[in-house]
């Protein structure tokens, strides 16, 4: 399975798509996605991760929202607004129990992957472009700085 999202364009809302990549060939553009989640009246998704057992998708958005989606129903399970600006990146821990977000609000945040409860905030002086959780130690690493176009 693969995930991708679209932007708001020409009156169409941004959407999250789930595609079965086992059957990908030149007809990909002609095949319908397995699931289409319209983000009506919601900001576009800027980062996404598979949840536990690939039963959910966790999406980070340009307004700082973090949402969990049920892939069986396409419905939103949970929504938290912990970041003040766009979520640039998200990474899952090795065991899938935690995720870390990197944001333009100069913070990275550690969340419980099931409940989306914010467990810890890491503050910096610059935008955080990426963050990762060590697979073997109780450490995180943050990367950031100025935007490329500045």
NORMO-V46890 format. One record per helix or strand. SS is the DSSP state (h for helix, s for strand). FROM is the first residue (numbers start at 1). LEN is the number of residues. If there is no record, write none. Layout:
# NORMO-V46890
ss	from	len
SS	FROM	LEN
SS	FROM	LEN
This chain:
# NORMO-V46890
ss	from	len
s	2	4
s	9	1
s	12	1
s	15	5
h	21	3
h	28	3
s	35	4
s	45	6
h	52	3
s	56	6
s	66	5
s	76	5
s	87	6
s	98	6
s	107	6
s	118	6
s	127	7
s	140	6
